[in-house]
């Protein structure tokens, strides 16, 4: 009986931690974090390592950026799709 209660508590705590982690991830969306990518998006220069790192961090946010009228023109531009491809980040299909 005590063993079953222990496993139930562990399961509930794990579920709570996972839910909190997902909420934390959603709170980190910040398009300003992609500023290291502006040069590569606006020109034909390859993206920097920092750009690709930031883009991968912001990947869960890209659909939200595409839905934002003030950001959509940048995120959906040919330069942005090329940078995403160069960085190995799949372009979102939202």
PDB file of N, CA, C and O in Angstrom:
ATOM      1  N   UNK A   1       0.821  -1.193   0.000  1.00  0.00           N
ATOM      2  CA  UNK A   1       0.000   0.000   0.000  1.00  0.00           C
ATOM      3  C   UNK A   1       0.868   1.262   0.000  1.00  0.00           C
ATOM      4  O   UNK A   1       0.609   2.191  -0.766  1.00  0.00           O
ATOM      5  N   UNK A   2       1.898   1.302   0.855  1.00  0.00           N
ATOM      6  CA  UNK A   2       2.769   2.467   0.904  1.00  0.00           C
ATOM      7  C   UNK A   2       3.524   2.633  -0.401  1.00  0.00           C
ATOM      8  O   UNK A   2       3.770   3.758  -0.837  1.00  0.00           O
ATOM      9  N   UNK A   3       3.897   1.516  -1.033  1.00  0.00           N
ATOM     10  CA  UNK A   3       4.626   1.585  -2.292  1.00  0.00           C
ATOM     11  C   UNK A   3       3.744   2.181  -3.391  1.00  0.00           C
ATOM     12  O   UNK A   3       4.222   2.971  -4.205  1.00  0.00           O
ATOM     13  N   UNK A   4       2.480   1.814  -3.420  1.00  0.00           N
ATOM     14  CA  UNK A   4       1.560   2.352  -4.419  1.00  0.00           C
ATOM     15  C   UNK A   4       1.365   3.857  -4.214  1.00  0.00           C
ATOM     16  O   UNK A   4       1.302   4.618  -5.179  1.00  0.00           O
ATOM     17  N   UNK A   5       1.271   4.273  -2.961  1.00  0.00           N
ATOM     18  CA  UNK A   5       1.124   5.708  -2.664  1.00  0.00           C
ATOM     19  C   UNK A   5       2.366   6.471  -3.090  1.00  0.00           C
ATOM     20  O   UNK A   5       2.268   7.569  -3.639  1.00  0.00           O
ATOM     21  N   UNK A   6       3.526   5.898  -2.842  1.00  0.00           N
ATOM     22  CA  UNK A   6       4.784   6.528  -3.235  1.00  0.00           C
ATOM     23  C   UNK A   6       4.840   6.738  -4.742  1.00  0.00           C
ATOM     24  O   UNK A   6       5.195   7.823  -5.202  1.00  0.00           O
ATOM     25  N   UNK A   7       4.496   5.723  -5.507  1.00  0.00           N
ATOM     26  CA  UNK A   7       4.525   5.841  -6.968  1.00  0.00           C
ATOM     27  C   UNK A   7       3.504   6.858  -7.462  1.00  0.00           C
ATOM     28  O   UNK A   7       3.748   7.560  -8.444  1.00  0.00           O
ATOM     29  N   UNK A   8       2.368   6.939  -6.789  1.00  0.00           N
ATOM     30  CA  UNK A   8       1.351   7.912  -7.181  1.00  0.00           C
ATOM     31  C   UNK A   8       1.881   9.331  -6.949  1.00  0.00           C
ATOM     32  O   UNK A   8       1.694  10.205  -7.796  1.00  0.00           O
ATOM     33  N   UNK A   9       2.535   9.564  -5.817  1.00  0.00           N
ATOM     34  CA  UNK A   9       3.096  10.878  -5.520  1.00  0.00           C
ATOM     35  C   UNK A   9       4.179  11.226  -6.535  1.00  0.00           C
ATOM     36  O   UNK A   9       4.218  12.352  -7.033  1.00  0.00           O
ATOM     37  N   UNK A  10       5.052  10.284  -6.846  1.00  0.00           N
ATOM     38  CA  UNK A  10       6.113  10.520  -7.826  1.00  0.00           C
ATOM     39  C   UNK A  10       5.510  10.863  -9.185  1.00  0.00           C
ATOM     40  O   UNK A  10       5.997  11.764  -9.868  1.00  0.00           O
ATOM     41  N   UNK A  11       4.468  10.160  -9.579  1.00  0.00           N
ATOM     42  CA  UNK A  11       3.820  10.410 -10.863  1.00  0.00           C
ATOM     43  C   UNK A  11       3.210  11.813 -10.900  1.00  0.00           C
ATOM     44  O   UNK A  11       3.360  12.525 -11.892  1.00  0.00           O
ATOM     45  N   UNK A  12       2.532  12.208  -9.837  1.00  0.00           N
ATOM     46  CA  UNK A  12       1.899  13.530  -9.792  1.00  0.00           C
ATOM     47  C   UNK A  12       2.958  14.639  -9.809  1.00  0.00           C
ATOM     48  O   UNK A  12       2.805  15.627 -10.527  1.00  0.00           O
ATOM     49  N   UNK A  13       4.019  14.481  -9.030  1.00  0.00           N
ATOM     50  CA  UNK A  13       5.086  15.490  -8.993  1.00  0.00           C
ATOM     51  C   UNK A  13       5.754  15.602 -10.356  1.00  0.00           C
ATOM     52  O   UNK A  13       6.038  16.709 -10.813  1.00  0.00           O
ATOM     53  N   UNK A  14       6.009  14.475 -11.010  1.00  0.00           N
ATOM     54  CA  UNK A  14       6.614  14.493 -12.343  1.00  0.00           C
ATOM     55  C   UNK A  14       5.720  15.217 -13.333  1.00  0.00           C
ATOM     56  O   UNK A  14       6.201  16.025 -14.129  1.00  0.00           O
ATOM     57  N   UNK A  15       4.427  14.937 -13.293  1.00  0.00           N
ATOM     58  CA  UNK A  15       3.489  15.605 -14.201  1.00  0.00           C
ATOM     59  C   UNK A  15       3.469  17.108 -13.951  1.00  0.00           C
ATOM     60  O   UNK A  15       3.411  17.893 -14.897  1.00  0.00           O
ATOM     61  N   UNK A  16       3.516  17.512 -12.686  1.00  0.00           N
ATOM     62  CA  UNK A  16       3.525  18.937 -12.362  1.00  0.00           C
ATOM     63  C   UNK A  16       4.794  19.612 -12.869  1.00  0.00           C
ATOM     64  O   UNK A  16       4.742  20.722 -13.400  1.00  0.00           O
ATOM     65  N   UNK A  17       5.928  18.945 -12.707  1.00  0.00           N
ATOM     66  CA  UNK A  17       7.193  19.520 -13.175  1.00  0.00           C
ATOM     67  C   UNK A  17       7.209  19.652 -14.685  1.00  0.00           C
ATOM     68  O   UNK A  17       7.697  20.650 -15.215  1.00  0.00           O
ATOM     69  N   UNK A  18       6.682  18.660 -15.385  1.00  0.00           N
ATOM     70  CA  UNK A  18       6.636  18.739 -16.846  1.00  0.00           C
ATOM     71  C   UNK A  18       5.726  19.863 -17.304  1.00  0.00           C
ATOM     72  O   UNK A  18       6.053  20.583 -18.247  1.00  0.00           O
ATOM     73  N   UNK A  19       4.592  20.019 -16.650  1.00  0.00           N
ATOM     74  CA  UNK A  19       3.672  21.103 -17.010  1.00  0.00           C
ATOM     75  C   UNK A  19       4.324  22.451 -16.752  1.00  0.00           C
ATOM     76  O   UNK A  19       4.174  23.371 -17.557  1.00  0.00           O
ATOM     77  N   UNK A  20       5.043  22.586 -15.650  1.00  0.00           N
ATOM     78  CA  UNK A  20       5.727  23.840 -15.334  1.00  0.00           C
ATOM     79  C   UNK A  20       6.818  24.138 -16.349  1.00  0.00           C
ATOM     80  O   UNK A  20       7.015  25.292 -16.728  1.00  0.00           O
ATOM     81  N   UNK A  21       7.529  23.104 -16.793  1.00  0.00           N
ATOM     82  CA  UNK A  21       8.582  23.292 -17.786  1.00  0.00           C
ATOM     83  C   UNK A  21       7.995  23.804 -19.092  1.00  0.00           C
ATOM     84  O   UNK A  21       8.597  24.654 -19.748  1.00  0.00           O
ATOM     85  N   UNK A  22       6.828  23.298 -19.477  1.00  0.00           N
ATOM     86  CA  UNK A  22       6.206  23.757 -20.712  1.00  0.00           C
ATOM     87  C   UNK A  22       5.763  25.204 -20.590  1.00  0.00           C
ATOM     88  O   UNK A  22       5.896  25.971 -21.544  1.00  0.00           O
ATOM     89  N   UNK A  23       5.239  25.591 -19.437  1.00  0.00           N
ATOM     90  CA  UNK A  23       4.840  26.977 -19.234  1.00  0.00           C
ATOM     91  C   UNK A  23       6.070  27.872 -19.265  1.00  0.00           C
ATOM     92  O   UNK A  23       6.031  28.952 -19.854  1.00  0.00           O
ATOM     93  N   UNK A  24       7.156  27.445 -18.644  1.00  0.00           N
ATOM     94  CA  UNK A  24       8.384  28.234 -18.648  1.00  0.00           C
ATOM     95  C   UNK A  24       8.893  28.435 -20.059  1.00  0.00           C
ATOM     96  O   UNK A  24       9.356  29.520 -20.410  1.00  0.00           O
ATOM     97  N   UNK A  25       8.808  27.389 -20.873  1.00  0.00           N
ATOM     98  CA  UNK A  25       9.282  27.489 -22.249  1.00  0.00           C
ATOM     99  C   UNK A  25       8.451  28.524 -23.009  1.00  0.00           C
ATOM    100  O   UNK A  25       8.993  29.307 -23.789  1.00  0.00           O
ATOM    101  N   UNK A  26       7.137  28.526 -22.782  1.00  0.00           N
ATOM    102  CA  UNK A  26       6.271  29.463 -23.482  1.00  0.00           C
ATOM    103  C   UNK A  26       6.583  30.898 -23.084  1.00  0.00           C
ATOM    104  O   UNK A  26       6.378  31.812 -23.883  1.00  0.00           O
ATOM    105  N   UNK A  27       7.070  31.113 -21.877  1.00  0.00           N
ATOM    106  CA  UNK A  27       7.352  32.449 -21.397  1.00  0.00           C
ATOM    107  C   UNK A  27       8.673  32.998 -21.921  1.00  0.00           C
ATOM    108  O   UNK A  27       8.966  34.174 -21.706  1.00  0.00           O
ATOM    109  N   UNK A  28       9.470  32.196 -22.594  1.00  0.00           N
ATOM    110  CA  UNK A  28      10.766  32.661 -23.070  1.00  0.00           C
ATOM    111  C   UNK A  28      10.716  33.228 -24.481  1.00  0.00           C
ATOM    112  O   UNK A  28      11.754  33.605 -25.024  1.00  0.00           O
ATOM    113  N   UNK A  29       9.549  33.297 -25.080  1.00  0.00           N
ATOM    114  CA  UNK A  29       9.449  33.840 -26.431  1.00  0.00           C
ATOM    115  C   UNK A  29       9.775  35.325 -26.416  1.00  0.00           C
ATOM    116  O   UNK A  29       9.113  36.121 -25.750  1.00  0.00           O
ATOM    117  N   UNK A  30      10.807  35.674 -27.163  1.00  0.00           N
ATOM    118  CA  UNK A  30      11.248  37.058 -27.233  1.00  0.00           C
ATOM    119  C   UNK A  30      11.893  37.271 -28.597  1.00  0.00           C
ATOM    120  O   UNK A  30      13.033  36.858 -28.811  1.00  0.00           O
ATOM    121  N   UNK A  31      11.183  37.907 -29.517  1.00  0.00           N
ATOM    122  CA  UNK A  31      11.744  38.092 -30.854  1.00  0.00           C
ATOM    123  C   UNK A  31      13.041  38.897 -30.858  1.00  0.00           C
ATOM    124  O   UNK A  31      13.824  38.789 -31.801  1.00  0.00           O
ATOM    125  N   UNK A  32      13.278  39.689 -29.837  1.00  0.00           N
ATOM    126  CA  UNK A  32      14.522  40.438 -29.739  1.00  0.00           C
ATOM    127  C   UNK A  32      15.740  39.534 -29.626  1.00  0.00           C
ATOM    128  O   UNK A  32      16.856  39.938 -29.952  1.00  0.00           O
ATOM    129  N   UNK A  33      15.516  38.296 -29.158  1.00  0.00           N
ATOM    130  CA  UNK A  33      16.610  37.339 -29.058  1.00  0.00           C
ATOM    131  C   UNK A  33      17.152  36.953 -30.429  1.00  0.00           C
ATOM    132  O   UNK A  33      18.253  36.411 -30.533  1.00  0.00           O
ATOM    133  N   UNK A  34      16.383  37.228 -31.481  1.00  0.00           N
ATOM    134  CA  UNK A  34      16.812  36.878 -32.838  1.00  0.00           C
ATOM    135  C   UNK A  34      17.606  37.995 -33.509  1.00  0.00           C
ATOM    136  O   UNK A  34      17.926  37.897 -34.693  1.00  0.00           O
ATOM    137  N   UNK A  35      17.925  39.048 -32.771  1.00  0.00           N
ATOM    138  CA  UNK A  35      18.669  40.162 -33.367  1.00  0.00           C
ATOM    139  C   UNK A  35      20.016  39.745 -33.963  1.00  0.00           C
ATOM    140  O   UNK A  35      20.447  40.374 -34.930  1.00  0.00           O
ATOM    141  N   UNK A  36      20.711  38.716 -33.441  1.00  0.00           N
ATOM    142  CA  UNK A  36      21.962  38.309 -34.102  1.00  0.00           C
ATOM    143  C   UNK A  36      21.745  37.774 -35.523  1.00  0.00           C
ATOM    144  O   UNK A  36      22.702  37.602 -36.277  1.00  0.00           O
ATOM    145  N   UNK A  37      20.496  37.515 -35.879  1.00  0.00           N
ATOM    146  CA  UNK A  37      20.193  36.971 -37.214  1.00  0.00           C
ATOM    147  C   UNK A  37      19.853  38.056 -38.241  1.00  0.00           C
ATOM    148  O   UNK A  37      19.753  37.767 -39.434  1.00  0.00           O
ATOM    149  N   UNK A  38      19.677  39.282 -37.794  1.00  0.00           N
ATOM    150  CA  UNK A  38      19.227  40.330 -38.721  1.00  0.00           C
ATOM    151  C   UNK A  38      20.143  40.512 -39.918  1.00  0.00           C
ATOM    152  O   UNK A  38      19.668  40.648 -41.045  1.00  0.00           O
ATOM    153  N   UNK A  39      21.441  40.515 -39.693  1.00  0.00           N
ATOM    154  CA  UNK A  39      22.379  40.685 -40.803  1.00  0.00           C
ATOM    155  C   UNK A  39      22.218  39.594 -41.849  1.00  0.00           C
ATOM    156  O   UNK A  39      22.216  39.873 -43.048  1.00  0.00           O
ATOM    157  N   UNK A  40      22.085  38.355 -41.399  1.00  0.00           N
ATOM    158  CA  UNK A  40      21.938  37.241 -42.330  1.00  0.00           C
ATOM    159  C   UNK A  40      20.581  37.264 -43.030  1.00  0.00           C
ATOM    160  O   UNK A  40      20.470  36.879 -44.194  1.00  0.00           O
ATOM    161  N   UNK A  41      19.543  37.720 -42.311  1.00  0.00           N
ATOM    162  CA  UNK A  41      18.208  37.785 -42.922  1.00  0.00           C
ATOM    163  C   UNK A  41      18.158  38.881 -43.984  1.00  0.00           C
ATOM    164  O   UNK A  41      17.549  38.700 -45.039  1.00  0.00           O
ATOM    165  N   UNK A  42      18.795  40.010 -43.707  1.00  0.00           N
ATOM    166  CA  UNK A  42      18.719  41.153 -44.615  1.00  0.00           C
ATOM    167  C   UNK A  42      19.703  41.076 -45.772  1.00  0.00           C
ATOM    168  O   UNK A  42      19.536  41.787 -46.763  1.00  0.00           O
ATOM    169  N   UNK A  43      20.715  40.240 -45.672  1.00  0.00           N
ATOM    170  CA  UNK A  43      21.702  40.128 -46.750  1.00  0.00           C
ATOM    171  C   UNK A  43      21.932  38.656 -47.061  1.00  0.00           C
ATOM    172  O   UNK A  43      21.223  37.783 -46.559  1.00  0.00           O
ATOM    173  N   UNK A  44      22.900  38.401 -47.869  1.00  0.00           N
ATOM    174  CA  UNK A  44      23.171  37.003 -48.251  1.00  0.00           C
ATOM    175  C   UNK A  44      24.295  36.394 -47.416  1.00  0.00           C
ATOM    176  O   UNK A  44      24.819  35.337 -47.769  1.00  0.00           O
ATOM    177  N   UNK A  45      24.673  37.043 -46.315  1.00  0.00           N
ATOM    178  CA  UNK A  45      25.735  36.485 -45.477  1.00  0.00           C
ATOM    179  C   UNK A  45      25.219  35.278 -44.715  1.00  0.00           C
ATOM    180  O   UNK A  45      24.046  35.242 -44.342  1.00  0.00           O
ATOM    181  N   UNK A  46      26.061  34.298 -44.478  1.00  0.00           N
ATOM    182  CA  UNK A  46      25.617  33.123 -43.724  1.00  0.00           C
ATOM    183  C   UNK A  46      25.353  33.484 -42.259  1.00  0.00           C
ATOM    184  O   UNK A  46      26.000  34.381 -41.717  1.00  0.00           O
ATOM    185  N   UNK A  47      24.418  32.798 -41.625  1.00  0.00           N
ATOM    186  CA  UNK A  47      24.116  33.094 -40.223  1.00  0.00           C
ATOM    187  C   UNK A  47      25.272  32.685 -39.311  1.00  0.00           C
ATOM    188  O   UNK A  47      25.978  31.712 -39.578  1.00  0.00           O
ATOM    189  N   UNK A  48      25.447  33.438 -38.244  1.00  0.00           N
ATOM    190  CA  UNK A  48      26.494  33.122 -37.273  1.00  0.00           C
ATOM    191  C   UNK A  48      26.054  31.967 -36.379  1.00  0.00           C
ATOM    192  O   UNK A  48      24.887  31.573 -36.374  1.00  0.00           O
ATOM    193  N   UNK A  49      26.996  31.442 -35.636  1.00  0.00           N
ATOM    194  CA  UNK A  49      26.703  30.378 -34.684  1.00  0.00           C
ATOM    195  C   UNK A  49      25.728  30.873 -33.619  1.00  0.00           C
ATOM    196  O   UNK A  49      24.829  30.147 -33.197  1.00  0.00           O
ATOM    197  N   UNK A  50      25.922  32.125 -33.190  1.00  0.00           N
ATOM    198  CA  UNK A  50      25.024  32.707 -32.184  1.00  0.00           C
ATOM    199  C   UNK A  50      23.612  32.832 -32.751  1.00  0.00           C
ATOM    200  O   UNK A  50      22.635  32.541 -32.061  1.00  0.00           O
ATOM    201  N   UNK A  51      23.506  33.260 -33.992  1.00  0.00           N
ATOM    202  CA  UNK A  51      22.204  33.366 -34.645  1.00  0.00           C
ATOM    203  C   UNK A  51      21.501  32.019 -34.638  1.00  0.00           C
ATOM    204  O   UNK A  51      20.337  31.927 -34.246  1.00  0.00           O
ATOM    205  N   UNK A  52      22.194  30.979 -35.067  1.00  0.00           N
ATOM    206  CA  UNK A  52      21.577  29.651 -35.139  1.00  0.00           C
ATOM    207  C   UNK A  52      21.182  29.149 -33.750  1.00  0.00           C
ATOM    208  O   UNK A  52      20.137  28.518 -33.587  1.00  0.00           O
ATOM    209  N   UNK A  53      21.999  29.424 -32.778  1.00  0.00           N
ATOM    210  CA  UNK A  53      21.695  29.020 -31.411  1.00  0.00           C
ATOM    211  C   UNK A  53      20.423  29.702 -30.917  1.00  0.00           C
ATOM    212  O   UNK A  53      19.546  29.056 -30.343  1.00  0.00           O
ATOM    213  N   UNK A  54      20.330  30.998 -31.141  1.00  0.00           N
ATOM    214  CA  UNK A  54      19.142  31.757 -30.719  1.00  0.00           C
ATOM    215  C   UNK A  54      17.904  31.311 -31.489  1.00  0.00           C
ATOM    216  O   UNK A  54      16.813  31.220 -30.926  1.00  0.00           O
ATOM    217  N   UNK A  55      18.081  31.033 -32.779  1.00  0.00           N
ATOM    218  CA  UNK A  55      16.952  30.586 -33.591  1.00  0.00           C
ATOM    219  C   UNK A  55      16.427  29.246 -33.094  1.00  0.00           C
ATOM    220  O   UNK A  55      15.215  29.035 -33.048  1.00  0.00           O
ATOM    221  N   UNK A  56      17.322  28.344 -32.725  1.00  0.00           N
ATOM    222  CA  UNK A  56      16.902  27.047 -32.188  1.00  0.00           C
ATOM    223  C   UNK A  56      16.192  27.213 -30.851  1.00  0.00           C
ATOM    224  O   UNK A  56      15.231  26.500 -30.565  1.00  0.00           O
ATOM    225  N   UNK A  57      16.660  28.150 -30.029  1.00  0.00           N
ATOM    226  CA  UNK A  57      15.989  28.420 -28.754  1.00  0.00           C
ATOM    227  C   UNK A  57      14.581  28.966 -28.977  1.00  0.00           C
ATOM    228  O   UNK A  57      13.665  28.649 -28.218  1.00  0.00           O
ATOM    229  N   UNK A  58      14.408  29.774 -30.000  1.00  0.00           N
ATOM    230  CA  UNK A  58      13.132  30.420 -30.266  1.00  0.00           C
ATOM    231  C   UNK A  58      12.219  29.595 -31.193  1.00  0.00           C
ATOM    232  O   UNK A  58      11.108  30.023 -31.504  1.00  0.00           O
ATOM    233  N   UNK A  59      12.679  28.435 -31.626  1.00  0.00           N
ATOM    234  CA  UNK A  59      11.897  27.618 -32.569  1.00  0.00           C
ATOM    235  C   UNK A  59      10.451  27.382 -32.116  1.00  0.00           C
ATOM    236  O   UNK A  59       9.545  27.483 -32.944  1.00  0.00           O
ATOM    237  N   UNK A  60      10.196  27.072 -30.835  1.00  0.00           N
ATOM    238  CA  UNK A  60       8.794  26.869 -30.429  1.00  0.00           C
ATOM    239  C   UNK A  60       7.942  28.127 -30.562  1.00  0.00           C
ATOM    240  O   UNK A  60       6.715  28.042 -30.510  1.00  0.00           O
ATOM    241  N   UNK A  61       8.554  29.273 -30.731  1.00  0.00           N
ATOM    242  CA  UNK A  61       7.844  30.554 -30.785  1.00  0.00           C
ATOM    243  C   UNK A  61       7.530  31.004 -32.212  1.00  0.00           C
ATOM    244  O   UNK A  61       6.766  31.951 -32.404  1.00  0.00           O
ATOM    245  N   UNK A  62       8.100  30.348 -33.199  1.00  0.00           N
ATOM    246  CA  UNK A  62       8.020  30.857 -34.572  1.00  0.00           C
ATOM    247  C   UNK A  62       6.592  30.980 -35.075  1.00  0.00           C
ATOM    248  O   UNK A  62       6.278  31.941 -35.777  1.00  0.00           O
ATOM    249  N   UNK A  63       5.718  30.041 -34.740  1.00  0.00           N
ATOM    250  CA  UNK A  63       4.321  30.152 -35.188  1.00  0.00           C
ATOM    251  C   UNK A  63       3.655  31.390 -34.596  1.00  0.00           C
ATOM    252  O   UNK A  63       2.885  32.073 -35.271  1.00  0.00           O
ATOM    253  N   UNK A  64       3.952  31.670 -33.344  1.00  0.00           N
ATOM    254  CA  UNK A  64       3.416  32.883 -32.727  1.00  0.00           C
ATOM    255  C   UNK A  64       3.921  34.128 -33.419  1.00  0.00           C
ATOM    256  O   UNK A  64       3.171  35.087 -33.602  1.00  0.00           O
ATOM    257  N   UNK A  65       5.182  34.125 -33.806  1.00  0.00           N
ATOM    258  CA  UNK A  65       5.745  35.265 -34.527  1.00  0.00           C
ATOM    259  C   UNK A  65       5.070  35.423 -35.893  1.00  0.00           C
ATOM    260  O   UNK A  65       4.821  36.543 -36.340  1.00  0.00           O
ATOM    261  N   UNK A  66       4.776  34.305 -36.550  1.00  0.00           N
ATOM    262  CA  UNK A  66       4.115  34.371 -37.857  1.00  0.00           C
ATOM    263  C   UNK A  66       2.696  34.916 -37.739  1.00  0.00           C
ATOM    264  O   UNK A  66       2.177  35.504 -38.688  1.00  0.00           O
ATOM    265  N   UNK A  67       2.069  34.727 -36.591  1.00  0.00           N
ATOM    266  CA  UNK A  67       0.699  35.214 -36.384  1.00  0.00           C
ATOM    267  C   UNK A  67       0.669  36.681 -35.955  1.00  0.00           C
ATOM    268  O   UNK A  67      -0.391  37.307 -35.961  1.00  0.00           O
ATOM    269  N   UNK A  68       1.814  37.224 -35.586  1.00  0.00           N
ATOM    270  CA  UNK A  68       1.905  38.621 -35.165  1.00  0.00           C
ATOM    271  C   UNK A  68       2.119  39.495 -36.403  1.00  0.00           C
ATOM    272  O   UNK A  68       3.151  39.382 -37.065  1.00  0.00           O
ATOM    273  N   UNK A  69       1.152  40.367 -36.722  1.00  0.00           N
ATOM    274  CA  UNK A  69       1.274  41.179 -37.945  1.00  0.00           C
ATOM    275  C   UNK A  69       2.551  42.022 -38.011  1.00  0.00           C
ATOM    276  O   UNK A  69       3.062  42.284 -39.101  1.00  0.00           O
ATOM    277  N   UNK A  70       3.065  42.444 -36.864  1.00  0.00           N
ATOM    278  CA  UNK A  70       4.262  43.281 -36.900  1.00  0.00           C
ATOM    279  C   UNK A  70       5.537  42.465 -37.120  1.00  0.00           C
ATOM    280  O   UNK A  70       6.572  43.032 -37.469  1.00  0.00           O
ATOM    281  N   UNK A  71       5.481  41.152 -36.922  1.00  0.00           N
ATOM    282  CA  UNK A  71       6.656  40.301 -37.104  1.00  0.00           C
ATOM    283  C   UNK A  71       6.582  39.413 -38.338  1.00  0.00           C
ATOM    284  O   UNK A  71       7.607  38.955 -38.843  1.00  0.00           O
ATOM    285  N   UNK A  72       5.368  39.171 -38.822  1.00  0.00           N
ATOM    286  CA  UNK A  72       5.177  38.216 -39.915  1.00  0.00           C
ATOM    287  C   UNK A  72       6.026  38.536 -41.144  1.00  0.00           C
ATOM    288  O   UNK A  72       6.587  37.632 -41.763  1.00  0.00           O
ATOM    289  N   UNK A  73       6.123  39.804 -41.495  1.00  0.00           N
ATOM    290  CA  UNK A  73       6.868  40.166 -42.707  1.00  0.00           C
ATOM    291  C   UNK A  73       8.339  39.782 -42.605  1.00  0.00           C
ATOM    292  O   UNK A  73       8.973  39.477 -43.615  1.00  0.00           O
ATOM    293  N   UNK A  74       8.882  39.794 -41.395  1.00  0.00           N
ATOM    294  CA  UNK A  74      10.284  39.424 -41.215  1.00  0.00           C
ATOM    295  C   UNK A  74      10.469  37.916 -41.145  1.00  0.00           C
ATOM    296  O   UNK A  74      11.387  37.362 -41.750  1.00  0.00           O
ATOM    297  N   UNK A  75       9.579  37.255 -40.396  1.00  0.00           N
ATOM    298  CA  UNK A  75       9.707  35.808 -40.186  1.00  0.00           C
ATOM    299  C   UNK A  75       9.392  35.039 -41.465  1.00  0.00           C
ATOM    300  O   UNK A  75       9.940  33.961 -41.693  1.00  0.00           O
ATOM    301  N   UNK A  76       8.522  35.582 -42.289  1.00  0.00           N
ATOM    302  CA  UNK A  76       8.143  34.876 -43.518  1.00  0.00           C
ATOM    303  C   UNK A  76       8.955  35.329 -44.734  1.00  0.00           C
ATOM    304  O   UNK A  76       8.690  34.879 -45.849  1.00  0.00           O
ATOM    305  N   UNK A  77       9.923  36.195 -44.541  1.00  0.00           N
ATOM    306  CA  UNK A  77      10.713  36.696 -45.667  1.00  0.00           C
ATOM    307  C   UNK A  77      11.628  35.597 -46.223  1.00  0.00           C
ATOM    308  O   UNK A  77      11.981  34.662 -45.505  1.00  0.00           O
ATOM    309  N   UNK A  78      12.008  35.710 -47.488  1.00  0.00           N
ATOM    310  CA  UNK A  78      12.924  34.725 -48.074  1.00  0.00           C
ATOM    311  C   UNK A  78      14.242  34.621 -47.296  1.00  0.00           C
ATOM    312  O   UNK A  78      14.804  33.534 -47.170  1.00  0.00           O
ATOM    313  N   UNK A  79      14.731  35.750 -46.778  1.00  0.00           N
ATOM    314  CA  UNK A  79      15.964  35.724 -46.010  1.00  0.00           C
ATOM    315  C   UNK A  79      15.822  34.916 -44.733  1.00  0.00           C
ATOM    316  O   UNK A  79      16.730  34.176 -44.354  1.00  0.00           O
ATOM    317  N   UNK A  80      14.677  35.059 -44.067  1.00  0.00           N
ATOM    318  CA  UNK A  80      14.444  34.318 -42.824  1.00  0.00           C
ATOM    319  C   UNK A  80      14.311  32.821 -43.083  1.00  0.00           C
ATOM    320  O   UNK A  80      14.808  32.005 -42.307  1.00  0.00           O
ATOM    321  N   UNK A  81      13.644  32.468 -44.166  1.00  0.00           N
ATOM    322  CA  UNK A  81      13.517  31.035 -44.475  1.00  0.00           C
ATOM    323  C   UNK A  81      14.877  30.437 -44.824  1.00  0.00           C
ATOM    324  O   UNK A  81      15.151  29.283 -44.494  1.00  0.00           O
ATOM    325  N   UNK A  82      15.729  31.218 -45.492  1.00  0.00           N
ATOM    326  CA  UNK A  82      17.067  30.730 -45.821  1.00  0.00           C
ATOM    327  C   UNK A  82      17.908  30.567 -44.557  1.00  0.00           C
ATOM    328  O   UNK A  82      18.626  29.578 -44.413  1.00  0.00           O
ATOM    329  N   UNK A  83      17.822  31.533 -43.642  1.00  0.00           N
ATOM    330  CA  UNK A  83      18.573  31.438 -42.391  1.00  0.00           C
ATOM    331  C   UNK A  83      18.111  30.218 -41.601  1.00  0.00           C
ATOM    332  O   UNK A  83      18.936  29.477 -41.066  1.00  0.00           O
ATOM    333  N   UNK A  84      16.801  30.006 -41.525  1.00  0.00           N
ATOM    334  CA  UNK A  84      16.281  28.835 -40.815  1.00  0.00           C
ATOM    335  C   UNK A  84      16.831  27.556 -41.434  1.00  0.00           C
ATOM    336  O   UNK A  84      17.261  26.652 -40.717  1.00  0.00           O
ATOM    337  N   UNK A  85      16.821  27.477 -42.739  1.00  0.00           N
ATOM    338  CA  UNK A  85      17.342  26.311 -43.444  1.00  0.00           C
ATOM    339  C   UNK A  85      18.843  26.137 -43.164  1.00  0.00           C
ATOM    340  O   UNK A  85      19.295  25.033 -42.860  1.00  0.00           O
ATOM    341  N   UNK A  86      19.595  27.207 -43.266  1.00  0.00           N
ATOM    342  CA  UNK A  86      21.041  27.147 -43.018  1.00  0.00           C
ATOM    343  C   UNK A  86      21.358  26.698 -41.591  1.00  0.00           C
ATOM    344  O   UNK A  86      22.374  26.048 -41.342  1.00  0.00           O
ATOM    345  N   UNK A  87      20.471  27.055 -40.661  1.00  0.00           N
ATOM    346  CA  UNK A  87      20.682  26.700 -39.246  1.00  0.00           C
ATOM    347  C   UNK A  87      20.110  25.318 -38.897  1.00  0.00           C
ATOM    348  O   UNK A  87      20.283  24.834 -37.778  1.00  0.00           O
ATOM    349  N   UNK A  88      19.441  24.699 -39.849  1.00  0.00           N
ATOM    350  CA  UNK A  88      18.849  23.386 -39.583  1.00  0.00           C
ATOM    351  C   UNK A  88      17.582  23.445 -38.765  1.00  0.00           C
ATOM    352  O   UNK A  88      17.206  22.468 -38.116  1.00  0.00           O
ATOM    353  N   UNK A  89      16.919  24.596 -38.794  1.00  0.00           N
ATOM    354  CA  UNK A  89      15.653  24.758 -38.081  1.00  0.00           C
ATOM    355  C   UNK A  89      14.537  24.649 -39.105  1.00  0.00           C
ATOM    356  O   UNK A  89      14.490  25.440 -40.047  1.00  0.00           O
ATOM    357  N   UNK A  90      13.633  23.683 -38.940  1.00  0.00           N
ATOM    358  CA  UNK A  90      12.548  23.553 -39.919  1.00  0.00           C
ATOM    359  C   UNK A  90      11.627  24.759 -39.880  1.00  0.00           C
ATOM    360  O   UNK A  90      11.246  25.234 -38.811  1.00  0.00           O
ATOM    361  N   UNK A  91      11.277  25.244 -41.056  1.00  0.00           N
ATOM    362  CA  UNK A  91      10.347  26.367 -41.127  1.00  0.00           C
ATOM    363  C   UNK A  91       8.969  25.876 -40.696  1.00  0.00           C
ATOM    364  O   UNK A  91       8.506  24.845 -41.183  1.00  0.00           O
ATOM    365  N   UNK A  92       8.313  26.590 -39.799  1.00  0.00           N
ATOM    366  CA  UNK A  92       7.039  26.090 -39.258  1.00  0.00           C
ATOM    367  C   UNK A  92       5.930  26.109 -40.287  1.00  0.00           C
ATOM    368  O   UNK A  92       5.872  26.987 -41.148  1.00  0.00           O
ATOM    369  N   UNK A  93       5.054  25.133 -40.186  1.00  0.00           N
ATOM    370  CA  UNK A  93       3.840  25.126 -41.000  1.00  0.00           C
ATOM    371  C   UNK A  93       2.672  25.247 -40.017  1.00  0.00           C
ATOM    372  O   UNK A  93       2.151  24.257 -39.502  1.00  0.00           O
ATOM    373  N   UNK A  94       2.288  26.495 -39.782  1.00  0.00           N
ATOM    374  CA  UNK A  94       1.261  26.771 -38.769  1.00  0.00           C
ATOM    375  C   UNK A  94      -0.114  26.857 -39.410  1.00  0.00           C
ATOM    376  O   UNK A  94      -1.105  27.083 -38.716  1.00  0.00           O
TER     377      UNK A  94
END
